[in-house]
Amino acid sequence: MSEIAVELARVKGAFAQPTLTLLHQRQAPVVITIFRAAFGRNNRPIPTARLHTQVEEHLAGIRESGETDLPSGSGREICQRWMRGQWLVRSLDEQGHEVYTLTSHAQQALELVKNLSRDRATLSEHRITTILGTVRRFNAEANPDRTTRVSILNEEIARLRAERDRLVDGAEMVGATEDYMLEGFTELLSLISALPSDFARVEERFGAIRGEILAAFRAEDRPAGEVIDAYLARADALMTATHEGRAFEGAFALLRDDAMVTQLREDLTAVLEHPLSDRLLSDADRAELRGTVSLVREGLDRVLSQRSRVTATLKEYIVSHDAVRDRELEQTLRQVESELMTWMATTGPRAVHAVPLLPARASVDHLRERFHDPADDVLPDPIRAADPADAPPVSLDELIAHGGPQLDSLRDRLVEAWSDLSPVRSLGELFDRLEPSLQRPVEIFGLLHLAADLAREPAAAPGRPSSPDGTDPPAETYVAVRHDGTRRTFSVPRVPLPDPDLDPDLDTHQQEARA
């Protein structure tokens, strides 16, 4: 076979994969859109009935937008077709409920579409630097020559020490350009987007191993110990000999190292707080980067759950397998075979013996005395719609009295208190001077909210101790008046309001507010 024929066979095999069959079909944009809207980037399991309803609702919304080429049938029928296409898988969750999840093939298709929807990176300094650094690090870790490894490490140490000394001496810091940051964000998002499909492939591998174990146990053509040894060998090979298994082991080692997880969070936070990140990243991209650790944790949980199901299958077989019962069944079958041979020896070739396939019907001496009564299932009387005229009249003042804090009025009183020649010393003293309509219990929260926004002393902000030794701040008594005239006393941490004329650190914003 020629080279081009071999290449054609390889390409045909790739196009036969469920990932490309999903993208190659005519309705692929609609299917991908529904998958992204329903499952999100975390591939969270969805109950079967809920997904059926969501598919029908999404199709109705797409149809209203003017799209005509849509999948036909109910949500259940469409999901079953997607299962036959190996894009959806239906399984049981930990509570025993049926749920849908995306297969690794569908997640690869979503990842490809997501990468194509982004601005594709071009040749840049960041990409070349990344390639050079990766090759250099790979050579340092894989080179069999001890001298070469030591030389590479010495060069890297010298480079890092020179850069550190340069920064310590006060040299100019070279900032990253916008193109460099954009290239870095694009590569980082691409790496993170590939994680869900990698975890899904490991999960599917364990699911396949579980099916093979169950088939081997049912066939009983091999001893149970041999089946268990084969499972352990397959599990070790999956974790060490496959790309997905090595990725799983690396992620599992990462999450077991608290210091490494903390460092990852800090690095992601620093990258997202870069001055150029607001201009280069959308809200969805920022959320994706911020949720990297939780994404890895969820993928690990699903893989560990699938592996636990395999272990539970082995345990259930080992515990429930009764060798004595198996021997008794074997003896019974041999006795049946012996009796059959005896009967065949005394009868002709066309003899017939009637053998009941089902046991005789059991006789029941006592039946239920109370049967179903249709009167018990009578629907209740329909709810009568109330007449709007019967509703009691409600004034605007009554609605305000039952509503939330009046922030505008409270803000004016707070500014007036700061502008007074004899300003109040605390928030509780200001509350006592307010008119009864502003002394409701909910107004206390309004004052604390405003005091937090215009806080003169950060240590006195609500919820923080104002004492330097870390003890709880002193409390104040607030006597609030409810809308019905009753009074209620609250004990609230004291929030001081220093004299603005004596505070040299009053910032411009607060001076303008007091003016």
C-alpha positions in Angstrom: 0.0 0.0 0.0 1.4 3.4 -1.0 2.1 6.2 1.5 -0.8 8.3 0.3 -3.2 5.4 0.7 -2.0 4.8 4.3 -2.4 8.5 5.0 -6.0 8.4 3.5 -6.9 5.5 5.7 -5.6 7.4 8.8 -7.6 10.5 7.9 -10.7 8.4 7.3 -10.3 6.8 10.7 -10.0 10.3 12.3 -13.2 11.4 10.5 -15.0 8.3 11.8 -14.3 9.4 15.4 -17.4 10.8 17.3 -15.7 14.2 17.7 -15.5 14.9 14.0 -18.9 13.3 13.2 -20.4 15.8 15.6 -18.7 18.7 14.0 -19.3 17.4 10.4 -23.0 17.1 10.6 -25.3 19.8 9.3 -26.9 20.7 12.7 -23.5 20.9 14.5 -23.8 24.6 15.5 -27.2 24.0 17.1 -26.0 20.9 19.0 -22.8 22.6 20.2 -24.7 25.6 21.4 -27.1 23.4 23.4 -24.2 21.5 24.9 -22.4 24.7 26.0 -25.6 26.2 27.4 -26.7 23.1 29.3 -23.4 21.6 30.6 -21.1 24.7 30.9 -17.4 24.2 30.9 -17.4 21.9 34.0 -19.5 19.2 32.4 -21.7 19.0 35.4 -24.1 16.0 35.5 -27.7 16.8 34.7 -30.8 14.7 35.6 -32.3 13.0 32.6 -35.7 14.6 32.9 -34.3 18.1 33.4 -32.0 17.8 30.3 -35.0 16.6 28.2 -36.8 19.8 29.2 -33.8 22.0 28.7 -33.3 20.7 25.2 -36.9 21.4 24.2 -36.7 25.0 25.7 -33.3 25.7 24.0 -34.7 24.5 20.7 -37.8 26.7 21.1 -35.6 29.8 21.8 -33.4 29.0 18.7 -36.5 28.5 16.6 -37.8 32.0 17.6 -34.5 33.5 16.5 -35.2 32.4 12.9 -33.2 29.2 12.7 -35.0 26.4 10.7 -32.5 23.5 10.5 -33.1 22.0 14.0 -33.2 18.4 15.4 -36.7 16.9 15.3 -38.5 15.0 18.0 -38.9 15.4 21.7 -36.1 16.2 24.1 -35.9 12.5 25.1 -35.7 11.3 21.5 -33.0 13.9 20.7 -30.9 12.9 23.7 -31.2 9.2 22.8 -29.9 10.0 19.3 -27.0 11.9 20.9 -26.2 8.9 23.0 -26.1 6.7 19.9 -23.7 9.2 18.4 -21.4 8.8 21.6 -21.8 12.5 22.5 -23.9 11.9 25.6 -23.6 9.1 28.3 -26.3 8.2 30.8 -25.2 6.8 34.2 -26.2 6.7 37.8 -25.0 9.3 40.3 -24.1 8.6 44.0 -27.8 8.9 45.0 -28.8 6.4 42.3 -30.5 8.9 40.0 -30.0 8.8 36.2 -27.9 11.7 34.9 -26.5 12.8 31.6 -22.8 13.8 31.1 -20.9 14.8 28.0 -18.4 12.2 26.6 -14.8 13.1 26.0 -15.5 13.2 22.3 -18.2 15.9 22.8 -16.0 17.9 25.1 -13.2 17.8 22.5 -15.6 19.2 20.0 -16.6 22.0 22.4 -13.0 22.8 23.1 -12.2 23.0 19.4 -15.1 25.4 18.8 -14.2 27.5 21.8 -10.6 27.8 20.6 -11.7 28.8 17.1 -14.1 31.4 18.5 -11.1 33.1 20.2 -8.6 35.3 18.5 -6.0 32.8 17.3 -2.4 33.5 18.3 0.2 34.2 15.7 3.9 34.0 15.7 5.3 36.1 18.5 8.1 36.5 21.0 6.1 34.9 23.7 5.4 31.8 21.7 9.1 31.4 20.7 10.2 32.0 24.3 7.8 29.4 25.5 9.0 26.9 23.0 12.7 27.6 23.9 12.0 27.3 27.6 10.0 24.1 27.2 12.7 22.5 25.1 15.4 23.6 27.5 13.5 22.3 30.6 12.7 19.1 28.8 16.4 18.6 27.9 17.4 19.4 31.5 15.1 16.7 32.9 15.6 14.0 30.2 19.3 14.3 29.1 21.2 11.2 30.2 24.5 13.0 30.5 25.1 14.1 34.1 27.6 16.8 33.0 25.2 18.3 30.5 22.4 18.4 33.1 24.7 20.2 35.6 25.8 22.7 33.0 22.2 23.5 32.1 21.2 24.0 35.8 24.3 26.2 36.4 23.4 28.4 33.4 19.8 28.8 34.7 21.0 29.6 38.2 23.4 32.2 36.9 20.7 33.8 34.7 18.2 34.0 37.6 20.9 35.3 40.0 21.9 38.0 37.5 18.2 39.0 37.1 17.6 39.1 40.8 20.7 41.2 41.4 19.7 43.6 38.7 16.3 44.2 40.2 17.8 44.5 43.8 20.2 47.2 42.5 17.2 49.3 41.3 17.5 48.7 37.6 14.5 49.4 35.3 11.8 46.8 35.3 10.8 45.8 31.7 7.0 45.5 31.6 5.2 43.0 29.5 3.8 44.3 26.3 0.1 44.0 25.4 0.9 41.4 22.7 3.0 39.4 25.1 0.1 39.3 27.7 -2.5 38.4 25.0 -0.4 35.5 23.8 0.1 34.3 27.4 -3.6 34.5 28.2 -4.5 32.7 25.0 -2.1 29.8 25.7 -3.2 29.6 29.4 -6.8 29.4 28.5 -6.1 26.8 25.8 -4.4 24.6 28.4 -7.1 25.0 30.9 -9.9 24.3 28.4 -8.3 20.9 27.6 -8.6 19.7 31.3 -12.3 18.6 31.3 -11.9 16.3 28.2 -8.7 14.8 29.7 -10.5 13.9 32.9 -13.5 12.6 30.9 -11.2 10.2 29.0 -9.8 8.8 32.2 -13.3 8.4 33.6 -14.4 6.6 30.4 -11.4 4.3 30.6 -12.3 3.2 34.1 -16.0 2.8 33.0 -14.8 0.5 30.2 -12.6 -1.5 32.7 -15.7 -1.9 34.9 -17.7 -3.3 32.1 -15.0 -5.8 31.2 -14.7 -6.9 34.8 -18.4 -7.6 35.0 -18.4 -9.5 31.7 -15.5 -11.6 33.0 -17.2 -12.4 36.2 -20.4 -13.4 34.4 -18.6 -15.5 31.9 -16.8 -17.4 34.7 -14.2 -18.6 32.2 -11.4 -17.4 34.4 -10.8 -17.6 38.2 -11.7 -14.6 40.2 -8.2 -14.0 41.3 -7.0 -13.8 37.7 -9.7 -11.2 37.0 -8.7 -9.1 39.9 -5.0 -9.3 39.0 -5.9 -8.2 35.4 -7.8 -5.3 36.8 -4.9 -4.1 39.0 -2.5 -4.4 36.0 -4.9 -2.4 33.8 -5.3 0.3 36.4 -1.6 0.6 36.9 -1.1 0.8 33.1 -3.8 3.4 32.8 -2.1 5.6 35.4 1.4 5.3 34.0 1.3 4.3 30.3 -1.4 6.7 29.0 -1.3 10.5 28.6 -4.7 10.8 30.4 -3.5 8.7 33.3 -0.3 10.7 33.8 -2.3 13.9 33.7 -4.6 12.5 36.3 -1.7 11.5 38.5 -0.1 14.9 38.1 -3.3 16.7 39.0 -3.8 14.4 42.0 -0.3 15.1 43.2 -0.9 18.8 42.8 -4.0 18.8 45.0 -2.3 16.8 47.7 0.3 19.6 48.0 -1.3 22.5 49.8 1.6 24.7 49.2 1.5 24.1 45.5 -2.3 24.8 45.4 -1.8 28.0 47.3 1.0 29.1 44.9 -1.2 28.3 41.9 -4.0 30.5 43.4 -1.6 33.3 44.2 -0.1 33.2 40.7 -3.5 33.2 39.0 -4.6 36.1 41.2 -1.5 38.1 40.3 -2.0 37.5 36.6 -5.7 38.5 36.8 -4.8 41.7 38.7 -2.3 42.8 35.9 -3.2 46.3 34.6 -3.7 44.9 31.1 -5.9 42.0 32.1 -9.1 44.1 32.2 -8.6 45.1 28.6 -7.5 41.7 27.2 -9.8 39.3 29.1 -13.6 39.0 29.0 -15.6 38.3 32.1 -16.0 34.6 31.0 -12.3 34.2 30.5 -11.6 35.7 33.9 -14.1 33.4 35.5 -12.5 30.4 33.7 -9.0 31.3 35.0 -10.2 32.0 38.5 -12.0 28.6 38.6 -9.0 26.5 37.6 -8.5 24.8 40.9 -12.2 24.0 41.4 -12.2 22.7 37.8 -9.4 20.3 38.6 -11.0 19.2 41.9 -14.3 18.4 40.2 -12.6 16.4 37.5 -10.7 14.5 40.1 -13.8 13.8 42.1 -15.5 12.3 39.0 -12.5 10.1 38.2 -12.2 8.9 41.8 -15.9 8.2 41.9 -15.7 6.0 38.7 -12.6 4.2 40.1 -14.5 3.6 43.4 -17.3 2.0 41.4 -14.8 -0.4 39.9 -13.4 -1.2 43.3 -17.0 -1.7 44.7 -17.7 -4.1 41.8 -14.7 -6.2 42.8 -15.6 -6.0 46.5 -19.2 -7.0 45.9 -18.2 -10.0 43.8 -15.6 -11.1 46.4 -18.1 -10.7 49.3 -21.1 -12.2 47.6 -19.4 -15.0 45.8 -20.2 -18.3 47.6 -18.1 -21.2 46.5 -20.2 -23.7 48.5 -23.4 -22.5 46.7 -21.7 -22.8 43.3 -20.7 -26.4 44.1 -24.3 -27.2 45.2 -25.6 -25.7 41.9 -23.1 -27.7 39.9 -24.1 -30.9 41.7 -27.8 -30.2 41.1 -27.1 -29.7 37.4 -25.2 -32.9 37.2 -28.0 -34.8 38.9 -30.5 -33.3 36.4 -28.2 -34.4 33.6 -27.9 -37.9 35.0 -31.7 -38.2 35.4 -32.1 -36.9 31.8 -29.7 -39.6 30.5 -31.6 -42.3 32.4 -34.9 -41.1 31.0 -33.5 -41.0 27.5 -32.2 -44.6 27.8 -35.8 -45.9 28.5 -37.7 -43.8 26.0 -37.8 -43.4 22.2 -36.3 -40.6 20.2 -39.7 -38.9 19.8 -40.8 -39.1 23.4 -42.1 -35.9 24.9 -42.4 -34.9 28.6 -44.2 -31.8 29.6 -42.1 -29.6 31.9 -43.7 -26.5 33.4 -41.7 -23.4 32.8 -43.2 -21.6 35.7 -44.0 -22.8 39.2 -47.6 -23.4 40.1 -49.7 -20.4 41.2 -49.5 -19.9 45.0 -52.8 -20.1 46.9 -53.6 -17.1 49.1 -55.7 -17.6 52.2 -56.2 -14.0 53.0 -56.7 -11.0 50.7 -56.7 -7.3 51.4 -59.9 -6.2 53.0 -59.6 -2.6 51.8 -59.3 -1.8 48.1 -58.8 1.3 46.1 -61.6 3.8 46.5 -61.8 6.3 43.5 -63.3 8.8 46.0 -60.0 9.1 47.7 -58.4 10.6 44.5 -61.0 13.3 43.9 -59.3 16.6 43.0 -59.7 19.5 45.4 -61.9 22.4 44.5 -60.3 24.8 42.1 -58.7 27.9 43.6 -60.9 30.9 43.1 -59.2 34.0 41.8 -59.4 36.8 44.4 -61.1 40.0 43.4 -58.6 42.9 43.4 -61.3 45.1 44.9 -61.3 43.1 48.1 -57.7 43.9 48.7 -57.2 46.4 51.6 -55.8 49.8 50.4 -52.2 50.5 51.0 -50.6 53.9 51.1 -47.1 54.9 50.1 -46.2 55.7 53.7 -47.2 52.3 54.8 -45.0 50.7 52.1 -42.1 52.8 53.1 -42.6 51.9 56.7 -42.3 48.2 55.8 -39.4 48.7 53.4 -35.7 48.7 53.6 -33.4 51.5 55.0 -33.8 55.0 53.7 -30.2 55.5 52.6 -30.6 58.9 51.0 -32.1 60.4 54.2 -29.6 58.6 56.4 -26.7 59.8 54.3 -28.0 63.4 54.6 -28.2 63.1 58.4 -24.7 61.6 58.5 -23.2 64.4 56.5 -25.1 67.0 58.6 -23.8 65.4 61.8 -20.2 65.7 60.5 -20.8 69.3 59.5 -22.3 70.3 62.9 -20.2 72.5 65.2 -20.5 69.8 67.9 -20.5 66.6 65.9 -21.6 63.3 67.4 -19.0 61.0 68.7 -20.5 57.6 67.6 -23.0 56.1 65.3 -25.3 55.2 68.2 -25.5 58.8 69.4 -26.4 59.9 65.8 -29.2 57.3 65.8 -30.6 58.6 69.0 -30.9 62.1 67.4 -32.9 60.9 64.4 -36.6 61.4 64.0 -38.8 58.4 64.8 -39.4 57.6 61.1 -35.6 57.0 60.8 -35.3 55.0 64.0 -36.7 51.7 62.6 -34.6 48.5 63.2 -33.7 48.3 59.5 -32.2 51.8 59.6 -29.4 50.5 61.9 -28.2 48.4 59.0 -28.4 51.4 56.7 -26.2 53.5 59.0 -23.7 50.7 59.4 -23.6 50.4 55.6 -23.0 54.1 55.1 -20.4 54.1 57.8 -18.5 51.3 56.1 -18.6 53.3 52.8 -17.5 56.5 54.4 -15.4 54.9 57.2 -13.1 57.4 58.9 -11.2 54.6 60.7 -10.9 51.2 58.9 -10.5 49.4 62.2 -13.9 50.7 63.3 -15.7 49.3 60.3 -18.6 47.0 61.0 -17.5 43.5 61.8 -13.9 44.4 62.7 -12.5 45.0 66.2 -11.4 48.5 66.9 -9.1 47.6 69.8 -5.4 47.3 69.0 -5.1 44.1 71.1 -7.7 42.3 68.9 -10.5 42.2 71.5 -14.1 42.9 70.7 -15.0 46.6 70.5 -17.4 48.1 73.1 -21.1 47.9 72.3 -23.8 50.6 72.1 -27.5 50.4 72.7 -29.8 51.3 69.9 -33.5 51.8 70.8 -35.4 51.3 67.6 -39.1 52.1 66.9 -41.0 49.7 64.7 -43.7 50.9 62.3 -46.5 49.9 64.8 -44.9 52.0 67.5 -43.3 49.2 69.6 -39.7 49.5 70.6 -36.9 47.1 70.3 -33.4 47.4 71.9 -30.3 46.3 70.0 -26.7 45.9 71.2 -24.3 46.9 68.3 -20.5 47.3 68.3 -19.6 50.9 68.8 -18.6 52.7 65.6 -16.8 56.0 66.5 -17.3 59.1 64.4 -14.2 61.4 65.2 -14.4 65.1 64.8 -13.5 65.9 61.1 -11.9 69.2 62.1 -9.4 67.3 64.3 -8.6 64.5 61.9 -5.6 65.4 59.6 -6.0 62.3 57.6 -9.5 63.1 56.2 -9.3 62.4 52.5 -10.6 64.6 49.7 -13.7 62.4 49.0 -14.9 62.7 52.7 -14.1 66.5 52.8 -16.3 67.0 49.7 -19.1 64.8 51.2 -19.0 66.9 54.4 -19.0 70.1 52.4 
